[in-house]
Amino acid sequence: MTLLSVPVEAGPMGWLQLSDLPRLARRHPLVLIGGGLVVLLIILALAAPLYAGDPVNMDPFKRLQPPSAEMWFGSDNLGRDVFARTIFGARISLLVGLLSAASAAVVGLLIGVIAGYSRSFDNIVMRVMDGLMSIPTILLAIALISLTGPGIGILIVAIAIPETPAVARLVRSVVLGVRERPYVEAALCGGARLPKVLWRHILPSTIPALMVQGATVCASAILTEAGLSFLGVGVPPEIPSWGNMIASSRLYLAIAPLTIFAPGICLAVTVLAVNLLGDGLRDLFDPRSQRRR
């Protein structure tokens, strides 16, 4: 029997089977719509070398050309294929968004679990988290990138650091509620070691909230990367990304509108898909929402 690791209304021990997909689509359509769009974007981005063309080749004789059979979205001010650059730009946005969300989720989960169970650790670390939350993401990212230079790796770190406190606070709040439940106390009284209790009884309770928060962080990271690239402090200019595409073509909006609209629409659709997935996961894991249905 093939199973998908998504809990359903049957209870904490229930798991979604492939035959339950029609019911999931009926009750939680946002999960399938958002998830389907995200998977489609990832496939299109990974398969870009097979169909998208060359995103960096410049031909001054073909600058600001209208859409054609050779260049579906036309060309930019340097004669580069806008369609190819838009498709390859999805790689940067998705890579930065997913890795930033994963980094913030892993670090925030570790901090949140320990802080929720250790009061001495909680008093120190959560004040540090409060301090990080007071720093605007854009300013911290600009400061780090200014010190080290632009690059995808430092961009992911610069985005993940300000997003980590929100994840840590969320996980901590879940742990504070779960650690007082009878089955956790029974496990401790039965002689189970603390690491085993954390792994088997407390950590699984944080996963639903972590997945929803991760989708929010991913959407925020994609927008932040686009904003930083637009300002010129994101990925290097030679690497196609939606932010630097919009920045380099903003003066040619009236002549070649697709140089702006193509990356802008793709950016909006990607963020919308991730947010739809996050909203769908929230409804899926919210018992009150399930009872209303």
N, C-alpha and C positions, 0 to 999 in steps of 0.2 A: 504494500500500500504506500502510495506516494503522499507525503505530508508536506505542508508548508508551515513554517514556524510562526504562525500568527494566531493568537488566542481568539476564540470566538465566545459567543454568549453562553456556551455550555458551562463555563466556569473556569477556574484557574488551571484545571487539568485538561480542558478541551483544546483541540487543535484543529485548524482549518484544513479540510481535505480539498482536493482539486474539484470534486463534485459540488463543493459548497460555493464555488466562485459565482454562480448566478445569484445566490442569496446575498453574497457580499456586495455584488454590483448593485443589487436592489436596495440594500440597507445602507451601504457606505459607498456611494458612487465616486466620491472625491478621491478615495484611495486608489481606485483603478484608473481614474482619469489622470490624476496627478502622477501616479507611479508610471502609467503608460507613457505619458509625455516625457518624463525624465529618462526612462529606458530608451525611448526613441531618440532623444537628443544624444545620449551616450553612444548609441550605435552609430548614428550619423557622424559624430565627432571621431570615433575610433576608425571608421571606414573612410575618412576624408581622403587619404592618399589614393584610394581606388577610383574616385570619381570627381573630386573637387578641382583638380588642376594645381598649378603652382601659385602659392600665395605671396611669394617674395620677388618674383621676376618682374623687372621694371622695363617698360617700353614707352619712352617719351612720345613716340609717334601715335600712341593709342590712348593718350591721357584724356580723361573725362569723356569717354565714349558712352553712348547710350546702350541699353541692353541689346544683346545680339545672340545668335546661336553659338558664337565662340565664347562670349562672356555674358552669362545669363543676367547678371546684375550691373553690367557695364564695367567701367574702369574708374580708378580714382585719379587724383592729380599727378601721380607718378606713373600712370599707365599700368597699375597692378589690377589683377582680377578681383573685383569686389566680392563675387560669390565665393571664390576660393578663400579669401581672407576672412569672410564671415564664418564659413564652416570651420576653418582651422582656429578661428577665434573662440569657437565653442569649447575647444579642447582646454584653452587656458582658463576660461571662466569655470567650467565644470571641475577641472583639476584643483584650482584654488578653492572653490567652494566646498568640494567634498573633503579635501585634505584638511582645510581649516576647521570644518565641522568635526571631522574625526579626531583631530588633535585636541580641540577644545573639549570634546566629549570624554576622551580618555583621561586627560589631566583633571578635568572638572569632576569626573566620576570618582577618581582616586581621592581627591581632596574632600569632596562632599561626603563620601562614605566614612573616611577617617574622622572628619570634623563632626559628623552626626553621632559618632559613637564615642569620641574622646572629648570630654569637655575642656581639658587643658589645651589640647591641640586646637579646639574650636575657637577659644578666646583669642588666640594669636593669629591663626591663619585667616579667619573670616574678617578680621580687621584689615588684613592685607588685601583681601578680595574687595572689601568696601572701598579701599583706596584706589584699586585698579578700575573699579566701576566709575569712579569720578573723572577718569581721564577719557576724553573723546577718542573714539577709535581712529578717526582720520588723523588727528594730531599725533597720536602715538605711532601710527604706521609711518607717517611722514618723517618723524624724528628717527626711527630705527633705520628706515631706508636711506635717509640722509647720511647716517653714520657709516653704513656698509655698502651703499650703492644699490641700484635696482637689480632685482632678480626674483625668480619665482619662489625660491626657497625662503628668502627673507620676507617676501610678501606674505607667504602662508603663516610664518611665525608672527609677523606684525599684526595680522588679522586675528589669529587664534588667541593671542595673549589677552586682549580686551574682552573677548567673548567667553573666556574660561570662568570668570567669576559668576556669571549668570547661571551657567551649568552647575557649578559647585553649590551655589545657594539652593537651586532646585533639588539636587540630589540630597543635600543635607536635610531639607525639609521633609523629604520622603523617608529618609533613614530615621529621623527623630520620631516619626509616627509609627514606623514598623518595629523599631527595637522594643517597644513596650507591649507588643502583641503576645498573647499567651504561648503561641507555638515557638517564638524565639526564646522566651523565658524558660519554657519546658526543655528546649534543646540545651540551654546553658546549665540548667539544673540536672540534666541527664548526663553531664560530663563532657559534652561536646566542646571542642576547643573553639576559641573566638574566631580564628581565620576560617574554620569550617562553617561556623554559623554565618559569618559575613558572606561567604561564597554561596552557600546553599539556600539561605533563608532571607537575607537582606538584599543582596545584590540583584536577584531576579526581580524584586519589587520596584527597582529603580529603572528598569529597562524601558517600560512604556513611556514614562515621562522623559527619559533621555532621548528616545527616538523622536518625539514631538519637538523637543528643544533643539535637537540636532538639525531638523529640517529648517527651523527658524534661523539658526546660525548659518546654515548653508546659503539660504537666500540672502541674508545680510552680507555674507562674505563675497558673494558674486557682485552685489551692488557696490560694496566697498572697493573691490578690485577694479571695477569699471571706473569708479570715481577717481581712484589713485592713478590709473592709467591715463585718464582724461587730463589730469593735472600734470602728467609727465613724470610721476614718481612711482609708477607701478612697474609693469614688465618693461624690458628694454624696447625701444621703438621698432627695432627690426623684427620683433616677434609679433605676429598679428594677434590683437585682442580687440574686443568690442570697444573698450574705452579709448584706446589710442586711435582706432579707426574713426570714431566720432570726432576726436580732437583734431586729427589731421585734415578732416574733410569739412569742418564746420564753416569754412569760408566759401565753400562751393555748393552750399545747399540749393541755391536757386538754379545752378547749372546742372548739377548731378545729384538730385535728391536721394537716390538710392544709396549713395555712399554714407548717408546718415541714417536713413530709414531702415536699411537692411540690418545693420548691427543693433540699432535701437529696438526694432521689433523683436529680434531674436533674444535680446537681453530681457525685454518685458515678458516674453513667452516663457523663458527659462525660470525667471523668478516667480511667475504666476504658477507654473507647474510645481515647483518646490513648495510654494505656500499651500496649494491645493492638497498636495500629499501630506503636509503637516496638519492641516485642518482635518483631513480624513482620518489620519492616525489618532488625532485627539478624540474625534467622535467614536472611533473604533474601540479605544481603550477606556472611554469614560463610561462607567456603569450607569450613571444617571441618564446619559444620552441613550444607552441601550434600553433602559426601562421605558423611556418615552416612546421608543419605536415599538 
